[in-house]
Amino acid sequence: MPKNKTETLRSRCANGSRKNRKTNKCVSVLDNKCAICLDRIISGNVKTKCKHNFHKRCLIGWCQKAKDNPTCPICRKNIKDTCVKITPFDSQEVFRYVNEYNDSSGDRIWKQQKMTGIINNKNFDVNVKAPNGVDSILYVLSHNRPGDYLALIDDLLQNPSVKVSPEFVGSLSAQKRTKVLQLLKKWGRLPKGIDKLM
């Protein structure tokens, strides 16, 4: 039992930590809590390289919001490697990098590199639909500045699973997307009957 006030203050831990009853050492409260949701970590935790613990689901959400430059919620060190390991692959991410008309040439190149990485991933769904649930990635690339995406369209068409409908080919013909139509012909992806017209 402390004899005076000074000894009582010395026996307490610094702000944000508590004394472990068994070891009598000060430990951070955040060692047992997720700093994102502030709930106690019982299971499903992930430890970053900077040695901070979080719920896996919380850290995945944090990583998805930060995207290209994720940092630790506590110390702000780069945690990109941890994010890559824990974040499930999502084919729909490819739509985040579709060029916009006001993008600079540097932005377009950077976005195409990102898309290439996603499309070449072994888990990529070549028939993934846009968030609107209607347009496939092949449709979006073929109708949105296709000159920027010919290499990506070529990559998609090499996959035998990619779906090419007569309506899709008809819309390309109507918009005179001849380079895309040539790629379809090159890979034998034109629907029967239409291929004879070209």
N, C-alpha and C positions, 0 to 999 in steps of 0.2 A: 504494500500500500504506500503511495507517495506521501512523503513527509510535508512537502510544501507545494505551492502553486507552480514553481519553476520545474520541479520534477514531474508534475502532472503534464505540463506542456511538452516536455521532452519525450514523454512516453507516447504521445499522440503522433500520428503519421501526418505527412504533408497533405495539403489539399488535394482531393481527387484520389486518395488511396486510403486503405484501411489495414489494420493489423490482423494478420492471420493468427487465429487462436492457438493453432498447434505449433507453428514455427516461431511465433512472436515477431515476424518480420513484416514490414510494410509492403503491401502489394497494391497495384493499381486496381481500381474498381473496374476499369475497362478490360482487365484480363478476363473477367467473367461475363462481360456484357458486349454486345455488338454495338459499336459506335454509330451505326447507321440507324437501327431501329430502337436501340437502347433496351432491348429485351435480353434476358439472360441467355447465354449460349449453352445449350444442353447437348445438342447434336447438330450435324450438318454444318460444321464450321470449316472455314478456310483460313490458313495462316499465310500472310503475304511475306515476301522476302524481307520486308522491314520488321517482321515478327509481330504483326498485329493480327488479331483474330476477329472474324466476322461470320455471320451466317452466310452460307453459300448463296442463298436466294437474294439476300440483301446486296452482296457484293456484285452479283451478276447484274442486278438492276443499276447499281452505281456505275459499273463498267459500260453498260449499254448507253447510259446518259452521257458519259464522258467521251465515248467512242475512240477517237484517235490519240488522245493524250490522257489516259486515266491515271489519277494520282491517288495515293492512300488518303482516305478520309481523315486520318489522324495526323500523320506527319508530312503529307503531301509529296512523298517520294513516288517515283514512277512505278506503277504496278502493272504495266502493259502485259508482261509475261504471264502473270497470274490471271489476268483477265482473259487472255487467249486460251489458257488451259481450262478455265471453268465455264466460259460462255458457250452454250450450245450453238452449233452451226445453224444459220437461218438463211436459206436461199433467197428469201425476199429482201435481204439486205442489198442485193444488187441494184434494186430500184432507187436506193438513196444516192447512187452515183450517176444516174442518167443526167446527161448534160442539159443545162438550161440555156436559153438563147442569149442571156447576158453574161455567160461564163467567158473568162479570158482563155486564150489558147493554153496557158499554163494550167488553169483549172481543168480544162478538158482533158489534157494529157494525164494529170494526176488522177482524175476520176476514171479514165479508161484503164489505168494501171490497177486501181482498186477493183474494178469490175472484172478484169482479167484474172486476178487472184481468186475472186469468188467463183467465177465460172469454171475455172480449172480445178477447183476443189473437188475431190472424189465424191463428196456428199451432195454436190450441187444438183438440184432438180431442174433439168433443162426445160421443163414445161411449167415452171413456177409462174404463178399469176401475180399481177400487180395488186397493191392493196385494194383496188376497186373490184377485184375478183373476176375481172373479165379479160384484160389484156395479158398475154403471155410475154415473157422477156423477148422472145423472137419478134413478136409483133411490135413491141415498144421500140426496140433497136432499129427495126426495118422502116419504121414510120417517123422516127425522130432523128433527123440529121444522119441518115444511114451511111453517108460518106465517112463519118467519124468512127463508125462501128463495123466496117466491113470485116476486119480481122476477127472481131468477137462473133459476128454473125457466122463467119466461116467456121469458127470453133464449135458453135452450137449445132450447125448443120452436119458436122462430122459424127455427131452422136446419133445412132440409129433410133433412139427413143424419142427424139424431138418430133412433135406433132406439127404437120403442115396441112392445113385444110384448103379446099378449093376456094373458099371465101377469102382466106388470107392471100392466096395467090392472085385472086381477082382484084383485091384492093391494091396490091403492088402494081398490077398491070394498069389499073385506072390512074394511079399516081405516077406512072412511068418510072418506077424504081428498077431500072434495067440492070444495074449492077447487082442488086440483091437477087433478081430473077436469074441472072447468070450463075450466081453461087448456088441457087436451088437446083439449076440444071446440072451444074458441075458435080454435085453430090447425089444426083438422082432422086431429089426430094420433091420433084413436081408430081402432083397427082396424075394418075393415068388419064389420058385424053388431052389434058392440057399440055403435057410435054411434047405432043406431036405438033401443037400450034406454034411452038417456039423454034 
